[in-house]
Amino acid sequence: MEEELKTIVESANEKVATVTNRAGFEAFKAEISGPNGSLTRVMKGMGSVPKEDRPAFGKLINRAKTQLQEMYDDALRSIEEAEIAQKLGPAIDPSLPSPEFGPGSLHPLTQIREEISRIFKQIGFTVAEGTEVETEYYCFDALNTPADHPARDLQDTFYFPDKASFGNVSKKEDERYLLRTHTSSVQIRTMLKEDPPIRIISPGRCFRRDTVDATHSANFHQVEGLYVDKNVTVRDLKAVLDYFFEQMLGKGTKTRFRPHFFPYTEPSFEVDFSSTHLAKLGSEWVEIAGCGMVEPAVFDAVGYDPEVYSGFAFGMGIERIAMIVYGIDDIRYFYQNDHRFLRQFA
Amino acid sequence: MKVSLNWLKRHVDLPEKPDEIADALTLLGFEVDDIETTGLEPLENVVVGEVLDRQQHPNADRLGVCRVALGEGVGEKSIVCGATNYKVGDRVPVALPGAKLPGGFKIKRSKLRGVESDGMMCSGKELGVSEDAEGLLILDGNPQLGTPINEVLTDSDTVYNLEVTPNRPDCLSHIGIARELAAWFKRDLRYPEINDDHPLEERPDSHSIFSGVSVDCPEDCPLYMATVIRGVEIGPSPEWMQELLTSVGLRPINNVVDVTNFVMLELGNPMHAFDARDIQGGKIRVRLGFDGETMTTLDDEERKLSSRMVMIADENRALAVGGVMGGQNSEVKEDTTDIVLEVACFKPSTIRWVSKSLGLSTDSSYRFERGVDPHSLKFATDRAVELILETAGGEICANEYVEGGVPAWESEIALSPDWVRQKAGFEISDDEIESSLEALELEVATSHSDWKVGIPSHRGDLDRPIDLLEEILRMYGTHRIPSGSVAATATTRNDSPITGFVRKASDFLVGQNFSEAVNYTLRSQDEQTLWASHVSAKELALRNPISEDQTQLRHSLLPGLLETLKINQSRNTGATRFFETGRSFREVNGKVMEMISVAFLVCSEGAERTWRESRQEDYFWAKKRIERIAQIAGVDLDRFPIKPVDTNNAAWQEGHCSEIEEPKAGISVRIGLMNLARTKEMDIRGEVRAGIFSILPERLHDPKRVKFAPFSHYPSSSKDLALVVDKNEQSGNVLRSVSKIAIKATKGQFDLEDLHVFDVYEGIGISDDKKSIAFSMTFRSMERTLKDKEVNQAFDAIQNEIREKTAYEIRD
């Protein structure tokens, strides 16, 4: 009996090496511990063992069982390990490049627009949006632009035919539809809808009937700002623009106001900057924006009392700022979408 | 406008440095586009020297070594020179060590082929006064040795090209700019003096030459003054006048014409001289043109006239286009002896229209368009007459022909200095305010805090206190406006929902490895009809496009993105994924709607090859991304039926694309494979899959706050169900009806937590016109663990209901 058990364990020990998969393992295990297995047979013979020998015999069986169980566990473990290894395949070459796509990117004009929005948001200016198709009233009349101002010319501004009809662009009366030449129209519509205090910026696409060259595009982007409250002063305007340009163009950036003329502001200024961060470009005064105190006639047009409220407005080109900040020398790059250009801003 | 420094100096004493004046002009509001120096720049250490003798250079055949006398202060120097055009005794400009010549060349003591040279004798080109580089500039007139060269070569000038803003017509003249500079530098302004030494009683009568003016259109020509001068002798104008005219780009013609141009540039009044012989009938009639009338202007162009143009005419014909240009038929000629001088003013909008319709912009029309002060006409006439008499002789006739008139000028603005300080936001003293205004020739009457400011007639642009604030700030110096702290109070306003949506959708797509492109809004008709044949191009077309490739508003962002893809393929950049956000324009019920669009595309070709394939993007890949974009916009696309794209739509590949058109909800969606034939026609390699989501801007709102929904803590129970349905049946429809049935069957007991398609099968075991769709349904209760029995009961009920109420067959 003892011999028999010994033989079972020994032959199992020999055979286990040939077990390499689960099916083989199950067959192997059945041969020993299955209903007709060799060990099962020995255990069935327990009945014929004299009573006094049973404890010793039981011990022997238990020992054999333990040995076999260890064998099973080991066999199963190595099968599982082999399975995992097969599933995972060979070790990776960690230096191989990922075949995944390169990173996506926001267009530089978007990045600059977002940066401008963020800088102004910090001082309480939020973004207002309007339509790109506008009417002559909101783009010119309400902004105190004389009826025969050259900006209104068919030469300079894109118009739509008289019978054109835009469902979500409201008209004041029966004026013409056009493509907005600036986002000041957003300021007018915002003032008509909301009461002071107003603090908005309006970034967006604008259109002028310009022939495309290195610095002009018929299609360009602008951001304008408007602040209306009681007792807004020229100095406040300077403070806000100084803050903005220092944030945008680097600490130590200086700005200078020059008198200018716009129909919708009085007094009006052009803004120059100089900055040590932009190498040669910033060493002299460079024109960057237009601004001024809101013309009382504009307040009249939107129903604000110019005796009670004052305010300022400013505007600048997003392409121009992007060109300065990134050192881009041709506006057409923005609209070609060559990935060698775009990915530099990823 | 060009302004000559020498000319300005006739009216005001100015600082020496031309740059200082340019800075002043800039800060006064006159942008200096460029500065041109004619003649000699101010040079230091360049003086007059005399060649005392010349020795041959020992080491160079072409060079000489000269002894040069430079006057008492400097003495004699030895200078090596290569020129040959001079002789001993000639006086020449000598640049001494330390001089910096135009172009930046610095003179140092140096050795030339072994011989010391202590300066340089200069050619005209080296000094920047002429193009002559051949030899030394030999100085005439024996100038004194050692004299700075700028004192010898004095005919230099600096010309500023200024931008004058449209509100300042008074500055379209040298006197106007000089007035501003005088105010800035706090100097006196010198007006031209007129010595009227032709007493009226001594003047002859003009009637034999000219006898009258009539104005038919006083609205267009409110004031017309004609003066007759007889016996002039036409010849060249004096040299000083020619120099000044030339410096600002005018060609001298003859003394009379030059005077009219000179006075225009000096005082800002355009004027015209007619040859009196050519005025038929001896009378001028200012009238409107006749349709069909023509005349030849001084530039030799035949002009078609119209009834909106003001003509200066005689009894038979037009002699000049009023305010714009004279006619050839009456110009001053070499043998002209009697002239009629016109000084007038015209309505700005009339002249603007005339100038535009003739395509003819002149110095005269430019000034009239912006407005000439009618009160200035008399002075300008007197000034021109005096100069004509001075330069061309002749005598002025006694008769004064003045037609029309303007009301006496009177304008006063009430101003409080406290108000000025309040608007400015910083301290400016009463004295500074007062002196600023007075410097600009405004009359200030100060009494306590209520000031009255009298406005001269040439400053019609000033009529409110706010206008005076601008003048005060200009004089104060806008570069001195102090900065302050930003008054940033809290704001309760949010960024526009449009901004929020575009921002989030863009961030999402960037995270999906797309690169953002920016394309033009204006597209060509060809492109538009190619990609959107069902769109009525007429509704989107501009009235006045600038070029054929930009005639209409974009209907979709995808043609632009395809263009982007094509460029990148052809340039082999390896990029295959692009997106764009922006406005697109759709016609809905005869009206064009401006929509907010987000579009993306991906191409199967063009990416650089990799050592392992990455996953292919298909229709469903695109669909998932569109669903997410819609979700960002607050739209659940499952609410709307999704259909194959209309087969008329040539942009998409039939059978591999879908659309959702919900005008009521204000959304429009397209997903799928772009038409293969079309993309191939465009020379795009590979398959392009794309998606575009458009929404009306008014449908976007601030995102709603999430409301937490409690969920069950008990286990779920699942059942699978396969249905055989018609091949053409959309799985979405089947799912909707199964869902309805399942919800009904479990109602009141537990919840149908999820129902989704996990398998679609066609083939063996299923008839050819059918397909099998397998659903997985998950049940769960909020209150308890579900028992098998109740789930099985519900599942049976669901199956029974499907058998009874639908055409679907349950597959066992």
Interface residues (C-beta under 8 A of the other chain):
Chain A: L96 P97 P99 E100 F101 G102 P103 G104 S105 L106 H107 L109 T110 E114 S117 K121 Q122 I123 G124 F125 T126 V127 A128 E129 T131 E132 V133 D148 D153 L154 F158 Y159 F160 P161 A164 S165 F166 G167 N168 V169 L179 E194 P197 R199 I200 R205 F207 R209 D210 T211 A218 N219 N231 T233 V234 R235 D236 K238 A239 V240 D242 Y243 R256 F257 R258 P259 H260 F261 E266 P267 S268 F269 E270 M293 E295 P296 S310 F334 Y335 Q336 N337 D338 H339 R340 L342 R343 A346
Chain B: T26 L27 L28 G29 E31 T165 P166 N167 R168 S349 R352 W353 K356 Q422 K423 A424 G425 F426 R464 I466 D467 L469 E470 L473 R474 T478 H479 I481 P482 S483 G484 S485 V486 A487 A488 T489 A490 T491 R493 N494 D495 S496 I498 T499 R503 S506 L509 V510 G511 Q512 N513 F514 S515 E516 A517 V518 N519 Y520 T521 L522 E539 A541 L542 R543 N544 P545 I546 S547 Q550 L553 T564 I567 N568 R571 T573 G574 A575 T576 R577 F578 F579 G582 R583 F585 V588 N589 G590 K591 V592 M593 E594 A607 T610 W611 R612 E613 S614 L696 P697 E698
